[in-house]
Amino acid sequence: MRLRLSRQQLSDLLDAAGLVTLDAAAWCWCPIAGLVVAGAALLLAGWVIDR
């Protein structure tokens, strides 16, 4: 079974994942830089797909 997502749904999913990652970076002090970079990359990918 193949999962079908529209571009808008994929963009929203990546935005949500990016925000969750950035929120996790705010609460965890060890891998903050990696989480910030990952969150920013997910938000950027969502923004690019939405364009």
C-alpha positions, -999 to 999 in steps of 0.1 A, spaced: 0 0 0 14 33 -10 10 65 10 -3 94 -11 3 129 1 -4 161 -17 23 187 -19 3 208 7 0 179 31 37 170 27 46 207 33 24 208 64 40 176 77 75 189 73 66 222 90 51 203 119 82 181 122 105 211 120 86 229 148 86 197 170 124 194 164 130 231 173 108 226 204 129 195 214 160 216 210 147 241 234 141 214 261 172 193 256 206 209 263 230 182 248 224 181 210 209 216 207 229 226 176 220 194 157 183 197 165 182 234 155 198 226 122 175 196 116 144 217 126 155 246 103 161 222 74 127 206 78 110 240 79 130 251 48 120 219 30 84 224 38 86 260 26 103 250 -6 77 223 -13 49 247 -6 63 272 -32 
